[in-house]
Amino acid sequence: MSAGVTEPPDAAGPRRRLGDRVGSVEVLAALLVLLIIFRDPLAGQLSSPRLQTWTTVFVSVMVQAVPFLVFGVLLSAAIAVFVPRSFWARALPRHPALAVPVASAAGVVLPGCECGAVPIAGSLIRRGVTPAAALAFLLAAPAINPIVLAATAVAFPNNPEMVLARGVASLIVAMVMGWLWLRLGRADWIRLPRRPELDSGSRGLAFWAAVRHDVTHAGGFLVLGAMAAATINVLVPERWLQTLADNPVLSVLALAVLAVLLSICSEADAFVAASLSQFSLTSRLVFLVVGPMVDLKLVSMQTGVFGRRFASRFAPATFVVAVVVAVGVGAVLL
């Protein structure tokens, strides 16, 4: 007899019907009711100067960054879907050492956010592109494309040299890592990826699937990054930030680690960096160079796409090279 393990129909039916009736509209209605009930306590909290400052910083970062994020995601999806992957095998030089700088520079004309660059790099390898060139493109495309550089110019209107410094440093890091892979990398460290929404179905469906995927991931991390930047400005005592900012070594390390932890999309990270005005331009350059190349979401994606053996070697090496190169370029250009 199975009565002990089977749920009675009368109990399951109402539960299913209740689940069918609860959707996004009902959740929104419930939130509105709660806001009405607790409007007085919330109004008192919102009048707090610290919360008003937090809201101002958060909204300003989001308003400046969202247009670049949306345009970058649309362009990245279009490139991933409509540019034939066989184009790369024909366009790149046959010699791997020469293919690395060409693939790195291709990020200027064929941009993409870091969320889409990982599967695209895997697809390039699968189509016959040398891994060193594909990995150089993976690092360069999110950092030196026109959308990211334009966003950097908007975020640093009084420091146009930051745009040049970011482009030069990111390009150098991408090429160095590509050449290091030629020298030290092993083919058995890479597990080739497959991204179904880009590899099957009509191009229109693939395009919108890629847009939804990248907006969900990049937009979510942008919100978290804006919240973190606002929280740092409000909760962290000014003297602590100033202590870090006054020490050249600590300021560089602090913003390098912060870039890894925040995991902000490259189309939006310049606005967060600009809000950290206590720090030097060189420290903020380190933030902008490290972020699109090494952060928590990228390490996770690289582990899932290429394998743990690859990510455990490639990510730490990229972090060290990015910090060293950014500091050197900052010392010359900033």
Salt bridges, closest charged atoms under 4 A:
GLU7 OE2 - ARG15 NH1 3.35
GLU114 OE2 - LYS297 NZ 3.20
ASP188 OD2 - ARG186 NH2 2.85
GLU197 OE2 - ARG195 NE 2.33
ASP199 OD1 - ARG85 NH1 2.60
ASP199 OD2 - ARG126 NH2 3.23
ASP214 OD1 - ARG195 NH2 3.53
ASP214 OD1 - HIS213 ND1 2.98
ASP269 OD2 - ARG166 NH2 2.88
ASP295 OD2 - LYS297 NZ 2.92
